[in-house]
Every structure is written in C-alpha cells, then in structure tokens.
C-alpha cells in the first residue's frame, strides 16, 4: 500500500496595504480580475473577496439607486409569483374562513 501524502498548504497572509493595492489595480486597469490575480501570485477568489472591503466606497446615491432597483425587481417577482399561483389555482392569500386542522 503506497500512499502519497499531500503536502500541507500553508495559508498565506497579506497585509492591508497589499490588499488595497491589488484592488486598486483591478479598479484602475481594464484587465480581468483573473489576469491580475495571476500576475500578483494570488487566487482570483482573494481579489473577489477583497474588492468590496478595500475598493471604492459606495455613495449614498448609489446605495439608494440599488435599493430602488431591488425593490422594483422584488415587486416584479411578486407579480410573477401571483400570476403563477392564479394559473395553478393556488390562492395568493389564505381565506379568512379557512380552518387550520
């Protein structure tokens, strides 16, 4: 029984300055995230996770616009759900006279 022992991967730690610089490269250049990650010797998962933390901060107007978009999408999804329930014969709201047994 010849079993190969996998070498343990050491977890690399990156300081905050490196993370900020890496995210700035992603935001400043037009290069894909995976290319920049390869150039820096890190995984694209690292850059993906660091972008919201160390990237440009969202302004209040951007956040409000996002909330409006999400509310519109939510309303649209509710309408679709209700239409599907109507087609399938499922009441959208339970009847007040319905007994729960």
Phi and psi in degrees as a GROMACS rama.xvg file:
@    title "Ramachandran Plot"
@    xaxis  label "Phi"
@    yaxis  label "Psi"
@TYPE xy
-98.7009  105.004  UNK-2
-104.509  131.235  UNK-3
-87.844  135.091  UNK-4
-98.7719  122.765  UNK-5
-72.88  136.733  UNK-6
-72.6154  135.793  UNK-7
-68.9838  134.209  UNK-8
-84.9154  130.741  UNK-9
-83.8516  140.516  UNK-10
-82.6023  121.493  UNK-11
-86.9911  141.22  UNK-12
-114.873  136.437  UNK-13
-117.147  138.037  UNK-14
-77.1194  166.443  UNK-15
-63.0385  -37.2078  UNK-16
-61.757  -42.7023  UNK-17
-62.5754  -42.7042  UNK-18
-62.9412  -45.625  UNK-19
-62.0655  -42.7967  UNK-20
-64.4362  -39.773  UNK-21
-63.9641  -43.2302  UNK-22
-68.1226  -36.3426  UNK-23
-62.9925  -36.9517  UNK-24
-62.6491  -42.4332  UNK-25
-63.8271  -44.4408  UNK-26
-75.0559  -32.8954  UNK-27
-83.085  -33.4953  UNK-28
-99.9386  164.31  UNK-29
-93.8804  11.001  UNK-30
-75.2768  149.339  UNK-31
-64.3551  150.751  UNK-32
-57.0766  -40.9711  UNK-33
-65.6733  -35.0158  UNK-34
-66.2904  -44.5641  UNK-35
-64.6518  -40.7405  UNK-36
-60.6576  -43.0885  UNK-37
-63.4627  -42.0213  UNK-38
-62.9735  -36.5371  UNK-39
-85.8258  -10.4883  UNK-40
78.2348  29.3112  UNK-41
-126.019  172.26  UNK-42
-87.7381  156.452  UNK-43
-67.6218  -21.5774  UNK-44
-65.7912  -37.7664  UNK-45
-59.7223  -50.5036  UNK-46
-62.9408  -39.617  UNK-47
-61.0104  -41.4148  UNK-48
-73.5175  -31.3621  UNK-49
-79.0202  -26.2138  UNK-50
-55.0446  -49.4082  UNK-51
-69.0902  -26.0461  UNK-52
-81.0045  -39.987  UNK-53
-115.333  2.48762  UNK-54
-82.9476  -169.76  UNK-55
-63.5626  137.857  UNK-56
-78.2546  143.087  UNK-57
-76.2001  141.722  UNK-58
-85.3623  167.793  UNK-59
-62.2239  -38.1058  UNK-60
-65.1256  -39.5482  UNK-61
-65.1333  -40.9795  UNK-62
-66.2744  -40.7124  UNK-63
-64.3885  -40.3912  UNK-64
-63.5011  -40.1174  UNK-65
-65.1494  -41.6674  UNK-66
-62.02  -43.4717  UNK-67
-60.5136  -44.7568  UNK-68
-60.8208  -43.6854  UNK-69
-67.7683  -36.6026  UNK-70
-65.9076  -39.5724  UNK-71
-64.8509  -42.949  UNK-72
-63.6352  -40.8299  UNK-73
-61.9077  -44.2909  UNK-74
-63.0296  -41.2484  UNK-75
-63.0461  -43.719  UNK-76
-64.4768  -36.9045  UNK-77
-63.7528  -41.6682  UNK-78
-62.4039  -42.4793  UNK-79
-63.1265  -42.8508  UNK-80
-61.4034  -46.3994  UNK-81
-63.3125  -38.4669  UNK-82
-64.5696  -42.4317  UNK-83
-64.8881  -39.9765  UNK-84
-63.3018  -39.8328  UNK-85
-64.6852  -42.9379  UNK-86
-64.6785  -38.2221  UNK-87
-83.7859  -7.74499  UNK-88
82.07  20.9302  UNK-89
-97.164  123.935  UNK-90
-65.82  139.121  UNK-91
-70.0436  -37.3029  UNK-92
-122.844  140.622  UNK-93
-66.632  146.457  UNK-94
-68.1944  144.241  UNK-95
-68.6372  -26.4673  UNK-96
-90.4543  -0.391687  UNK-97
-70.1904  138.199  UNK-98
-97.1269  140.575  UNK-99
-103.059  101.558  UNK-100
